[in-house]
Amino acid sequence: MRRLILLLIVGLGLVPVTCMHSPGALEAGDGRQILSIVALPRGGADLGEVRVAGAWELDSPNHHFGSYSALVSLGDGSVLAATDTGRRLRFAPPGNAGPAARFDYFALLTTGEKRLFDIEAMTRDAGTGQVWAAYENTNLIERYSAALRSEARARPTAMRGWSSNAGPEAMVRLADGRFVVLSEASRRWFAGDVPAVLFAGDPVEGAAELAFRYRPPAGYRPVDMAALPDGRVLILVRKVVWSIPPGFAGKIVVADPAAIRPGETWSGRVIAELADPLPSDNYEGLAIEPAAGGDVVLWLISDDNSIRLQRTLLLKLLWTPNEKARGSNRAPG
């Protein structure tokens, strides 16, 4: 995605390539553990079913900052964000009590080859604290301990044929120990759905695989996914708006894994559109926390692609899950 945007902008001559990188990317070696969080106007109070509780812009001089493509809640008030350059940021969002912000490498890979550490999805086991990360260009899943030390990795058979630049983009561990992984795009031209896999257990341990397809809203692609307390999942989808400069549109979909069938197409129901008056950018990370009264908090983070025309934004949304909708999200096969 980054290459497409850069090619469009450079081709139009909007800005020189040398001016595209974010300040953090230019200040290589700056290790200061500083994270600024500035509140932004958020306009209206809701997006249909979803209520807007806050919007912020994040910034830091730290050389690890930016390009966040995955997000998980750590259960202690903090969240963990991973980048498509193998970095991580742990911080407590506004209103949450938690540890001080901390930047570091996620994967201990320093070869400079993006294909070896392009993290696009994460999920976590709340019981053990273990975290799984999915790497797009290698179609690989790696499991980490609660201390984020590598434990095991694998390239699942069902994912090996996925495009190297459109591999695992969204992943979730369900409460029963199964995993769902969605590809970003299909190898088939103009396909309206994407390859997906349901694993019977931990994918790095060789769990049985069930291949199916996921159909996002027309024109959109899945970019992250998180589990709800009732067993369903929320899927963050996004599309590029080819304007000058390029922009993004996003939606949040609720879907029920109980409706997944081998070889069939799975889909869900849109519960929110990320549109005005919300600040717009490339939202790629989604994390869920339980809230009072049966509500859930949705944290969204954007990927600035390390260019000045974009920002790292954080959204806090509130949603009340509708139990009556369970089982109603299956699409025709």
Secondary structure, 3 states (H helix, E strand, C coil): CHHHHHHHHHHHCCCCHHHCECHHHHCCCCCCCCCEEEECCCCCCEECCEEEEEEEEEECCCCCCCCEEEEEECCCCCEEEEECCCEEEEECCCCCCCCCCEEEECCCCCCCCHHHCCEEEEEECCCCCCEEEEECCCCEEEEECCCCCEEEEECCHHHCCCCCCCCEEEEEECCCCCEEEEECCCCCCCCCCEEEEEECCCHHHCCCEEEEEECCCCCCEEEEEEECCCCCEEEEEEEEECCCCCEEEEEEEEECHHHCCCCCEECCEEEEEECCCCCCCCEEEEEEEECHHHCEEEEEEECCCCECCCCEEEEEEEECCCHHHCCCCECCC
